Amino acid sequence: MRQPATRTAVPVQTSGPAQGPAVHPGLDRFNTAPTAEAKAALLKCSGSRRWAARLAAHRPYPDLDALLAAADEAGYDLPPADLAEALAAEVSPGLHHAAPHSAHLALRAAHAAYECRFGHVFVICLDGFEPAEQPDQVLAGIRARLSHDPDQERVVTAEEMRRLARGRIIELISGS
């Protein structure tokens, strides 16, 4: 189970404007890793085996943007069963243990209401939000999305999953 993380885009190292295209050692390692290793790394980005297999099979990627575009495309093509598989690997965003007890109770109740209504954990990409803002964003997101009908929420959830996967891929490539 993974914890939500705040991510920002990591600049790709370049060899200079006159010297050729962008170079990223993490992408090179990903492109040349054995298929099983690449799939395992991708499963940490999204819990869909089909998504991970598709991205691993289409290597090598010329740059990070191409990998991210392929991840988006694979995410848009996920059938409901594969989205459910990816959601099963997710952990609902929580609070820091030092947060007030009342905040933990409120968030727990909101998550329970969401899971009861939609049958899966609440996912939200918190990129761009400071850690102090994240609990409010999670609560506001749950409250707003509880008003969705199941079809509308399925679309929003799939988009949040794609956003989470993109951020995790950036972390994977920049942290390799």
Phi, psi and omega per residue, in radians:
M1 nan 2.371 -3.117
R2 -1.895 2.679 3.095
Q3 -1.661 2.576 3.098
P4 -1.156 2.574 3.138
A5 -2.365 2.645 3.050
T6 -1.589 2.311 -3.100
R7 -2.285 2.684 2.967
T8 -2.294 2.726 3.136
A9 -1.082 2.413 3.138
V10 -1.802 2.223 -3.139
P11 -1.119 2.477 3.100
V12 -1.419 2.399 3.092
Q13 -1.218 2.381 -3.139
T14 -2.050 2.729 3.120
S15 -1.589 0.080 3.111
G16 1.905 2.627 -3.043
P17 -1.076 -0.623 -3.089
A18 -1.604 -0.096 -3.019
Q19 -1.762 -0.037 3.071
G20 2.219 -2.955 -3.030
P21 -1.281 2.961 3.123
A22 -1.095 2.527 3.132
V23 -2.152 2.366 3.096
H24 -2.449 1.951 -3.100
P25 -1.008 -0.619 3.127
G26 -1.118 -0.661 3.098
L27 -1.196 -0.696 3.090
D28 -1.045 -0.765 3.122
R29 -1.118 -0.723 3.119
F30 -1.106 -0.792 -3.123
N31 -1.087 -0.563 -3.056
T32 -1.765 -0.042 3.132
A33 -1.153 2.635 3.021
P34 -0.985 2.600 -3.064
T35 -0.955 -0.776 -3.125
A36 -1.078 -0.667 3.123
E37 -1.192 -0.730 3.117
A38 -1.116 -0.761 3.109
K39 -1.073 -0.764 3.139
A40 -1.073 -0.716 3.114
A41 -1.144 -0.706 -3.134
L42 -1.211 -0.560 3.099
L43 -1.129 -0.359 3.048
K44 -1.362 -0.286 3.108
C45 -1.576 -0.610 3.080
S46 -2.688 2.371 -3.067
G47 -1.385 0.207 3.111
S48 -1.554 2.072 3.116
R49 -1.130 -0.665 3.140
R50 -1.107 -0.768 3.124
W51 -1.049 -0.839 -3.118
A52 -1.120 -0.747 -3.141
A53 -1.119 -0.711 3.141
R54 -1.096 -0.801 -3.139
L55 -1.168 -0.710 3.136
A56 -1.138 -0.646 -3.102
A57 -1.222 -0.425 -3.079
H58 -1.651 0.186 3.078
R59 -1.232 2.700 0.110
P60 -1.533 2.670 3.067
Y61 -1.764 2.366 -3.079
P62 -1.222 -0.470 3.141
D63 -2.804 3.008 -3.103
L64 -1.087 -0.679 3.128
D65 -1.046 -0.683 3.120
A66 -1.156 -0.705 3.096
L67 -1.121 -0.768 3.133
L68 -1.133 -0.674 3.098
A69 -1.123 -0.721 3.111
A70 -1.142 -0.676 3.113
A71 -1.114 -0.749 3.092
D72 -1.061 -0.836 -3.120
E73 -1.050 -0.786 3.121
A74 -1.100 -0.639 3.115
G75 -1.168 -0.682 3.115
Y76 -1.159 -0.483 -3.095
D77 -1.548 -0.007 -3.087
L78 -1.175 2.198 3.025
P79 -1.271 2.853 -3.097
P80 -0.914 -0.674 -3.129
A81 -1.127 -0.652 3.125
D82 -1.284 -0.603 3.038
L83 -1.121 -0.722 3.102
A84 -1.085 -0.683 3.100
E85 -1.098 -0.751 3.115
A86 -1.136 -0.727 3.127
L87 -1.124 -0.593 3.138
A88 -1.110 -0.403 3.138
A89 -1.524 -0.108 -3.070
E90 -1.542 2.737 3.038
V91 -2.054 2.329 3.101
S92 -1.072 2.424 3.125
P93 -1.101 2.386 -3.107
G94 -2.092 -2.865 -3.135
L95 -1.971 2.769 3.012
H96 -1.089 2.515 -3.085
H97 -1.014 -0.426 -3.112
A98 -1.457 -0.053 3.122
A99 -1.119 2.698 3.138
P100 -1.012 2.553 -3.126
H101 -0.992 -0.681 -3.131
S102 -1.102 -0.610 3.107
A103 -1.173 -0.717 3.089
H104 -1.066 -0.740 3.140
L105 -1.124 -0.763 -3.138
A106 -1.098 -0.758 -3.137
L107 -1.182 -0.722 3.111
R108 -1.046 -0.756 3.129
A109 -1.131 -0.724 3.130
A110 -1.116 -0.767 3.095
H111 -1.070 -0.755 -3.136
A112 -1.076 -0.752 3.120
A113 -1.096 -0.741 3.136
Y114 -1.111 -0.867 -3.108
E115 -1.102 -0.630 3.094
C116 -1.134 -0.716 -3.105
R117 -1.262 -0.736 -2.984
F118 -1.933 -0.215 3.050
G119 1.404 0.254 3.086
H120 -2.694 2.929 -3.131
V121 -1.157 2.704 3.055
F122 -1.418 2.263 3.061
V123 -2.149 2.497 3.110
I124 -2.658 2.435 3.068
C125 -1.573 2.177 -3.077
L126 -1.854 0.342 3.083
D127 -0.974 2.399 3.083
G128 1.555 -0.112 3.112
F129 -1.849 2.381 3.074
E130 -1.160 2.635 3.129
P131 -0.906 -0.656 -3.141
A132 -1.168 -0.439 -3.129
E133 -1.506 -0.341 -2.997
Q134 -1.067 -0.769 3.129
P135 -1.030 -0.729 3.112
D136 -1.123 -0.666 3.120
Q137 -1.138 -0.705 3.128
V138 -1.119 -0.877 -3.140
L139 -1.066 -0.773 3.121
A140 -1.105 -0.708 3.126
G141 -1.100 -0.786 3.123
I142 -1.084 -0.841 -3.115
R143 -1.033 -0.773 -3.135
A144 -1.167 -0.729 -3.042
R145 -1.375 -0.307 3.053
L146 -1.102 -0.383 3.123
S147 -1.430 -0.149 -3.138
H148 -1.249 2.646 2.942
D149 -1.417 2.830 -3.056
P150 -0.976 -0.672 3.133
D151 -1.164 -0.758 3.111
Q152 -1.097 -0.742 -3.126
E153 -1.189 -0.582 3.097
R154 -1.064 -0.704 3.115
V155 -1.155 -0.799 3.136
V156 -1.121 -0.761 3.136
T157 -1.079 -0.754 3.124
A158 -1.073 -0.700 3.111
E159 -1.161 -0.727 3.091
E160 -1.099 -0.667 3.104
M161 -1.130 -0.708 3.091
R162 -1.099 -0.745 3.126
R163 -1.113 -0.737 3.092
L164 -1.085 -0.770 -3.133
A165 -1.081 -0.731 3.114
R166 -1.029 -0.839 -3.139
G167 -1.093 -0.683 3.134
R168 -1.213 -0.609 3.069
I169 -1.134 -0.751 3.102
I170 -1.022 -0.776 3.090
E171 -1.083 -0.761 -3.140
L172 -1.026 -0.853 -3.077
I173 -1.259 -0.691 -3.115
S174 -1.355 -0.394 -3.124
G175 -1.674 -0.039 -3.086
S176 -1.153 nan nan
